[in-house]
Amino acid sequence: MSPLPPKPVSIQQHAIENLRFIRETMERASSFTAVPGWGGAIMGGTAICAAIIAAFQTDQRQWLSVWLSEALLAIAIGLYAMHRKAVAAGSSVMDPPARKFALSFVPPLFAGAVLTAALFPTGHSDLLPGIWLLLYGTGVMTGGAFSARIVPAMGAFFIGLGGVSLFAPPSWGNWFLLVGFGIVHMIFGVVIARRYGG
């Protein structure tokens, strides 16, 4: 007795599978997956060190110098980690999704740099931690629209911290930076690294 021929796949089922494949392909092509988890965790570690060093500064210029040095170090770590993750995934940090991420992420950081230059000489440096956290969170959230869902969630944490920081006693500003750029980066960095391949 010959075996029965396999049941043909219905046209509807075939169409659903094709649509699912097309949707998944488009999502992969349009999302930026090189957000560096381990790089973010390392950036968090350096930010904690910066917050501790900055806490011992008696002059506001020295305090600002510590945090500006940390910002440059974090940018270097982030770019290097992003490049490594992109290469490991067989993509490039120059792909269209990466450019979209950068075009959304960089303008809020530029706004933060301009506000820092404008506010610091006027003696309003107590506003800087809140402004930095708010604008960094905005950049992460808008850039994260082209990445995994966890990235905009991280941005929301930064925005929340920044908002609270602006209404907290000025002496707490440095510790808000420690929590945001340090602890939040480390926690989300580890989660991103484990769930999204580094």
RAQUIWO-V293827 format. One record per backbone hydrogen bond with DSSP energy under -0.5 kcal/mol. NH is the residue of the N-H (numbers start at 1). CO is the residue of the C=O. E is the energy in kcal/mol with one decimal. If there is no record, write none. Layout:
# RAQUIWO-V293827
nh | co | e
NH | CO | E
NH | CO | E
This chain:
# RAQUIWO-V293827
nh | co | e
14 | 10 | -2.4
15 | 11 | -2.5
16 | 12 | -2.3
17 | 13 | -2.2
18 | 14 | -2.1
19 | 15 | -2.5
20 | 16 | -2.3
21 | 17 | -2.2
22 | 18 | -2.5
23 | 19 | -2.8
24 | 20 | -2.6
25 | 21 | -2.3
26 | 22 | -2.5
27 | 23 | -2.5
28 | 24 | -2.2
29 | 25 | -2.0
30 | 26 | -1.8
31 | 27 | -1.0
32 | 146 | -6.0
33 | 31 | -0.8
37 | 35 | -0.7
38 | 198 | -1.7
40 | 36 | -1.9
41 | 37 | -2.2
42 | 38 | -2.3
43 | 39 | -2.6
44 | 40 | -2.1
45 | 41 | -1.8
46 | 42 | -2.3
47 | 43 | -2.1
48 | 44 | -2.0
49 | 45 | -1.8
50 | 46 | -2.4
51 | 47 | -2.6
52 | 48 | -2.0
53 | 49 | -2.5
54 | 50 | -3.2
55 | 51 | -1.7
56 | 52 | -0.7
56 | 53 | -1.1
57 | 54 | -1.5
63 | 59 | -2.2
64 | 60 | -2.7
65 | 61 | -2.4
66 | 62 | -2.2
67 | 63 | -1.9
68 | 64 | -2.8
69 | 65 | -2.3
70 | 66 | -2.1
71 | 67 | -2.2
72 | 68 | -2.1
73 | 69 | -2.3
74 | 70 | -2.9
75 | 71 | -2.3
76 | 72 | -2.1
77 | 73 | -2.6
78 | 74 | -3.0
79 | 75 | -2.7
80 | 76 | -2.3
81 | 77 | -2.8
82 | 78 | -2.5
83 | 79 | -2.5
84 | 80 | -2.4
85 | 81 | -2.4
86 | 82 | -2.5
87 | 83 | -2.5
88 | 84 | -2.3
89 | 85 | -1.5
90 | 87 | -1.3
91 | 86 | -3.0
95 | 92 | -1.4
99 | 95 | -2.0
100 | 96 | -2.4
101 | 97 | -2.2
102 | 98 | -2.6
103 | 99 | -2.7
104 | 100 | -1.3
105 | 101 | -2.3
106 | 102 | -2.8
109 | 105 | -0.9
110 | 106 | -2.5
111 | 107 | -2.4
112 | 108 | -2.0
113 | 109 | -2.1
114 | 110 | -2.3
115 | 111 | -2.6
116 | 112 | -2.2
117 | 113 | -2.2
118 | 114 | -2.0
119 | 115 | -3.0
120 | 116 | -2.3
121 | 117 | -0.5
122 | 119 | -0.8
123 | 120 | -1.7
124 | 119 | -1.8
127 | 124 | -1.8
128 | 125 | -1.0
129 | 125 | -0.5
131 | 127 | -2.2
132 | 128 | -3.3
133 | 129 | -2.4
134 | 130 | -2.6
135 | 131 | -2.8
136 | 132 | -2.6
137 | 133 | -2.4
138 | 134 | -2.1
139 | 135 | -2.3
140 | 136 | -2.7
141 | 137 | -2.7
142 | 138 | -2.8
143 | 139 | -2.7
144 | 140 | -2.1
145 | 142 | -0.9
146 | 143 | -1.8
147 | 144 | -2.0
151 | 148 | -1.6
152 | 148 | -0.7
153 | 149 | -1.3
154 | 150 | -2.0
155 | 151 | -2.0
156 | 152 | -2.1
157 | 153 | -1.5
158 | 154 | -1.9
159 | 155 | -2.4
160 | 156 | -2.5
161 | 157 | -2.5
162 | 158 | -2.7
163 | 159 | -2.5
164 | 160 | -2.3
165 | 161 | -2.7
166 | 162 | -1.7
167 | 163 | -0.6
167 | 164 | -1.2
168 | 164 | -0.6
168 | 165 | -0.9
172 | 169 | -2.3
173 | 170 | -1.6
175 | 172 | -0.7
176 | 172 | -1.9
177 | 173 | -1.9
178 | 174 | -1.7
179 | 175 | -2.3
180 | 176 | -2.9
181 | 177 | -1.7
182 | 177 | -0.9
182 | 178 | -1.0
183 | 178 | -1.8
184 | 179 | -3.0
185 | 180 | -1.2
186 | 182 | -2.1
187 | 183 | -2.8
188 | 184 | -2.5
189 | 185 | -2.5
190 | 186 | -2.3
191 | 187 | -2.0
192 | 188 | -3.0
193 | 189 | -2.6
194 | 190 | -2.3
195 | 191 | -2.5
196 | 192 | -2.7
198 | 193 | -2.7
